[in-house]
């Protein structure tokens, strides 16, 4: 119960700050919608598909590569850096807040944004005639696991490598954009040479894209995405443990400053 109350407290504080920055929320809505429309129209034209089928194929990669990536990974990095710059971490030293609660609070707060973007992306796709063909529960598991992976990676980058606000964009660009390209968010993995495909199998974004695409657009079941789902579950677990360790190390560093 203690961890639950701590998690809710951290989450409420972060969500309150996010809601105050209404301009950021508007941009987080405009960006995935514009990417979805562009991707859907390109797929429809190049693949000679109907708009409904094109948007069914565009929605998963847009959600994973545009919406969740920048709001959950970039947002979690920005949150941790802001905590440092605003000296909020100093106040945590005199509190019994655990690293797990702090990480889960950040995860819960950004899940709020991620779920909102999920509903937005699929609502726009539905406007163009697309539908979610597979299990909604299975799709929700993939999306939540992806959010954990993104927030965990962003938490680690934010605690270990970012010191100032200007570091955020550089970190996201240096680590994130290559992963997006290699994960099939911008180019379909069917165009990749075998050497890149072998590397892509170690990329969590590749598994996010493949799993959500098979469930959402192709109506796949758990057997169809088992390798991708297992990879994401293990990666999410590693991110939770690594996030806790990163939090402990960050506190040790901040105490010396």
C-alpha positions, 0 to 999 in steps of 0.5 A, spaced: 500 500 500 505 504 501 508 503 494 501 505 491 500 511 495 507 513 493 506 512 485 499 515 485 502 521 489 508 522 484 503 521 478 499 526 480 504 531 481 507 530 474 500 530 470 498 536 474 504 539 471 503 536 464 496 539 464 498 546 465 503 546 459 497 546 454 501 547 448 505 541 449 499 537 450 496 540 443 502 539 439 502 531 442 496 531 439 497 534 432 504 531 431 501 523 431 495 525 427 499 529 422 504 523 421 498 518 421 494 522 415 501 522 411 503 515 412 496 513 410 495 517 404 502 515 402 501 507 403 494 508 399 497 511 393 503 507 393 500 500 395 494 501 391 490 500 397 483 503 399 484 508 404 481 504 410 486 498 409 492 503 408 490 507 415 489 500 418 496 499 416 499 506 418 496 506 425 500 501 429 507 504 426 504 511 427 502 510 434 509 506 436 514 511 432 510 517 433 506 518 438 508 513 444 516 514 442 516 522 443 511 523 449 513 517 453 521 516 451 522 524 450 517 526 455 520 521 461 527 524 459 524 531 460 521 530 466 527 527 469 531 533 467 526 538 469 526 534 476 534 536 476 533 543 474 528 545 479 531 541 485 525 537 486 530 531 487 533 535 493 527 534 496 526 527 495 532 526 499 528 527 506 522 523 504 522 515 504 520 515 497 523 509 493 526 508 486 520 503 484 515 508 486 518 514 483 519 510 476 512 507 476 509 514 478 513 517 471 510 511 468 503 512 470 503 519 468 506 518 461 501 512 460 495 517 461 498 521 455 500 515 451 493 512 452 490 518 450 494 518 444 492 511 442 485 513 442 486 519 438 490 515 433 485 510 432 479 515 432 482 518 426 484 512 423 477 510 424 474 516 421 478 514 414 474 507 415 480 503 419 478 498 424 482 494 429 481 487 427 484 483 433 484 482 440 483 489 444 486 486 450 492 483 446 493 490 443 492 493 450 498 489 453 502 490 447 501 498 448 502 498 455 508 494 455 511 499 449 510 504 454 514 501 460 519 500 455 519 507 452 519 510 459 524 505 462 529 507 457 527 515 457 528 514 465 535 511 464 537 516 459 535 522 463 538 520 470 545 517 467 546 522 461 542 528 461 543 534 465 540 540 462 534 541 458 538 542 452 541 535 452 534 532 451 533 533 444 540 531 443 539 524 447 532 523 443 535 524 436 542 520 437 539 514 441 531 514 438 531 516 431 536 510 429 532 505 433 525 508 429 528 507 422 531 500 424 524 498 427 520 499 421 517 506 423 519 510 417 520 504 412 517 497 412 522 492 414 520 488 408 525 493 404 531 491 409 536 487 407 538 481 411 543 484 415 539 489 418 533 485 419 538 481 424 540 487 427 533 489 428 531 483 432 534 486 438 531 493 437 524 493 441 521 498 437 521 493 431 518 488 436 513 493 438 511 495 430 511 487 428 506 485 434 501 491 434 501 491 426 499 483 426 494 484 431 491 491 429 491 490 422 491 482 420 487 480 426 493 476 429 492 472 436 497 471 441 501 465 437 502 469 431 506 474 436 509 470 441 516 471 439 515 479 439 511 479 445 516 475 449 521 480 447 517 486 449 515 483 456 523 481 458 525 488 455 520 491 460 522 487 466 529 489 464 527 497 464 524 496 471 530 493 474 535 498 470 530 504 472 531 502 479 538 502 479 539 508 475 534 512 480 539 509 486 545 512 482 542 518 481 541 520 488 548 518 490 550 523 484 546 528 486 548 528 494 555 530 492 553 536 488 
